[in-house]
Amino acid sequence: MKKILVTGGAGFVGSHLCTRLINEGHDVICLDNYFTGDKKNILHLIGNPRFELVRHDITEPFYAEVDEIYNLACPASPVHYQYNPIKTIKTSVMGAINTLGLAKRVKAKILQASTSEVYGDPSVHPQPETYWGNVNPIGIRSCYDEGKRCAETLFMDYHNQNQVDIKIIRIFNTYGPSMNPADGRVVSNFIVQALRGEDITIFGDGLQTRSFQYVDDLVEGMIRMMNSEDGFLGPVNIGNPNEFTMLELAEAVIALTDSNSKIIHLPLPQDDPKQRQPDISLAKAKLNGWEPKVQLNEGLIKTIAYFKTIVDQEVK
């Protein structure tokens, strides 16, 4: 049994991670300021003697005796991270400094949840970890992109200078139950619009691509990375390499929801990546053959069932 801190633990990914860790018999401290996290995501864990919920903003130091830290705290959808860009970059940078400082003090192993957005609008396809990216440092997405890039730098510097035991993963588009219906991410947008019978909005011509990973596959990859061999720091891509256009995703959602929604096109936002696909060779080699198990249709069916309960409640 380990004592594990999960920052951003009441968020979409964090709540799934907390649940998995509790089910494995660990003690978990879930830290969240509820900017994008929600207590309802972890209600089923409250009352469990091995689960502790703490309201805290990770831009301020936090003190606890723990064995491992998963640093997930940061708004991850464009709607949320662009709402307060200064707060977003402070969360990435100051959050990294504070969690790394804690890891240094208590000699904990720490994992940074970085992102495929460090690759920007990539000129290399698919994206391997050796690719340095193509990021606009002064664009509307840079508070998130550059914040995560700086956090990776801090992790490596704390390791090299202070021998902190670090792990870095780069998360590609992830979806599943507990997503916020208003987070502006493409999967949740399309599903909610389809269930409500609204037009499905595609930005640009719809031929831009993404690779969609079900949340259970991500959590498995995170835990395997935390438990990977000493000396393997990452960064390592954790994502599903199966690539789909926005049009293909919209058509799949319409079919699975049996919706009459029409597809409409809106202008493409600034710096929106045209393609995104992970090279997961490194993850397969270093994380005991890790690769995604849940493919798009199966994952969409589970996610649609979750959102249907929310939309049905709206009708009532």
N, C-alpha and C positions, 0 to 999 in steps of 0.2 A: 504493500500500500504506500502510495506517495501523497504528499501534500502539494497540490497543484493550484496555481493562480491562473485564471483565465480573464484577461482584460477584454472588455467588450463582450462579456459572457452572456448578456441578455439579448444580444443581437441575433440576426438570422443564423450565421455560421456558429457563433459562440454558444448559442443555446443547444445546438446539436452536439457540439463538442463536449459541453458540460454534461449532457445526458449520457453520452458514451463513456466518459471518464467515471462518472458516478456508478454506472452499470458495471464497470470493471473493478469497482471496489476502492477507488481512490477518494481521498478528501479533497474537495474542490472549493476554492474561494472564487466566486463570480463577482467581478468588478465591473460596474457600468454606471454612466451618468444619465442614461436614458435619452440621449439626444436622438439616436435612431434605434436603440434597443428598447425592449418592452417587457415589463414584468410578466405579461401573460405567456411569453415564450418559455419561461422557466417556472411557472406556477406549479407544475407537476413535481418539481424538485424541492420546493419550499416545505419544510417540515422533516426532510430527510436529515438525519443527524450528521451525515458526512458532507452536507451542502451548506455553504454560508454565502449569503447575498450581501454585498456592500455597495452602497451608492457612493461613487467617487469619480472624480474627473482626473484622468491619468496625466493631465498637464501639471498636476501637483504630485509631489512625492507620496509614495505609499509604502508602508512598512509591514512586513509579515515574514514569518519563518516558513519558507516553502522549498520544495525540492526542484520543481519545474515551473516555468512561466511560459504561457502561450500569449503572445502580445497581438491581439486582434483589434484593439480599440482604434477605430477611425471610421467615419462615415465612408461608405464605399460606392454609393450610387451618385451619378452626376447631379441629380436634383438636390441631394443632401450635402455633398461636399462643396458644391458651388454656392450654397445658401450663405455660408460664412467661410469664405476661402482662407482668411487669416486663422480662424479657429481650426480649420482642417489641417493646415500645415503645422500649426503648433501641436496638434494632437499627434501627428506623425513624428515630429522631431523631438518635442519635449517628452512625449510618451515613450519614445525609444530611450532617451537619456534617463528618465526616471526608472523604467523597468530594467535597463541595463545596470544602473546604479544599484538597484535592489539585488539583481543577480550576482553582481560583484561582491556585495556585502555578505550575502548568505550562501555564496558558492552554489547557486542554482543553475541548472541548464535552462536556456531561454531560446524560444523559437519566435522568429519574426514572420508574421503573415504579410509578406509583400504581395506584389500584384503584377499581372501581365502588362499593366499600364506603364511600367518602367520601360517597355519597348516602344511606347508611343505609337505613331503611325508607321509601322515597320516597313523597311525596304528589303528585309530578309524574310523569307517565308518557306516553311514554318519557322518559328522563332526558337533557336537554341539558347541556352543560358550564356553562351559566349558572345551573343549579340549585344552590343552596348546601347542600342535603341536610337530612336529618332523622335525626340521630345521637344516641343516648343516650350522654353522655360518661362515665357511671359503670356501664355495663352490661358483661356478660362479653365482648362483642365489641369494646369500646372501645379496648382495648390495640392492636388492629390498625387499626380505623377512625380513631381519633384520632391514632395514630402516623403513619399515611399522610397525614392532613390536615395535621399539623404539618410533615411533610417537604415537602409542597407549599409551605407558608408559607416554610420555610427556603430553598427553591429560588428563590422569587420575591424574597425579601429579599437573597440573595446576588447575584442578577441586578441588582436595583435599586441596591444599595449598592456592589457591587464589580464590576459589569459582567461577571459570569460568564455564559458562553454556555450557556443552559439549554434543555431541552426536557422537557415533562411529558406523559405519557400516562396515561389511566385505563383499566385492563385489566378487561374483563368476563369472566365465567366461561369458562375455557379448559381444553381437554382434549386428550388425545392420548397416543401412546407415551411411555414414561419416567415417567409418573405413578407415584407411590408407591401401591401397592395398599392401604396402611393409612392413607392421609392423610385419610380421612373425607369427601372431596369426593363429591358426589352421583353423578357419572358413574362414577368408579372404584368406589365402593360398589356401585352397581347391577350393573355388569359382573362384578365379582368374586363377588358373591352369586349371580348368575345362573349363572356358570360352575361354581360349587361346588354348585349345586342347593339353596342356602339360601333362606329367605324374603327377599324384597326389602323393606327397611324404608323406609317413607315417613313423614316427620314431618308431623303435621297431617293435613288432609283431602286433600293432594296436589294441590290446585288452585292453590297458589302457583306462580309462573312464574319461569323463568330463560331466558337467551339464551346458547346454547352455541357457542363459537368454537373451531375447530380450531387447533392450535398453529402450524402453518405460516402461517396467515393472520395471527396475532398477530406472528410474527417479521417478516413482510413489512411490517406496519404500523410496527413499532418502527424498522426500518431506514429506511423512508421518512420517519419523523418525525425521526430523527437527521440525515437529509440534506435536510430541508425548508428553505425559504427563510429567510434571516436575518431575525430580528425576529418570526418565528412561534414563540412559546414554548409554546403550549398553555395550559391542559390540553386534550387532545383524547381523546375516547372511541375506544377500539379494541375492538370487539366485534361479534358477529353479531346483527343486529336481529330475526332470526326467533325468536319467543317460544314456549316450550313449557311445559306444566304438568308437575309431577313425575310425575303419572300417565301422561301421554303418553310421557315419557322412559322410565319403567319398562316400559311396554308395548312400546316400540320395542326395548329391550335384550332383553326376554324373547323377542321374535320373532326377532331377529338371532342370538341364541345358541341358539335352539331349546331353551330351558330349560323345566323344569316348575316353576320357582319360583312361589310364591304371594306376593301383595302383602299386607303387614300395615302397620298404622298405629300410630305412636308419638306421644307428645305433642310439640308444636312447641317447639323451644328458644327461650329468651329472645332477643328482638330479632331474630329471624330475618325477613329481608325478605319481604314477601308477593309482590312483583313486581320484576322487574329486566329492563330492556330499554334498550339504548343508542340514542340519536339519533346517527347517524353522519354527519349532513350536513356537519359541519365537516371530518371526516376526508376525505370525498369531495372537498370543495372545495380543501383545502390539501395533500393527500398524493397528488396526481396520480391522482385518481379511485379511491383505495384503497377496496375493499370486500371482504368475505369471499368466497372462491371455493369453499370446501369446505362442503357442507351436511351436516346432522346424520347422515343414514344412512351417507353415504360415510365421514365421519370416525369414526363408531361402528364400522364394519366394520374399519377400520385399528387402532383402539384395542383392540377385542375380540381381534384377532389377537395383539397384543402381550401382553395379559393372559392369553391362553390358554396361551402358552408358560410363564408363571409358574405358573399353576394346574396345568398338566400336570406340572411339575417337583415340585410339592408331593405329587402322587399317587405319583410315583416315590420 
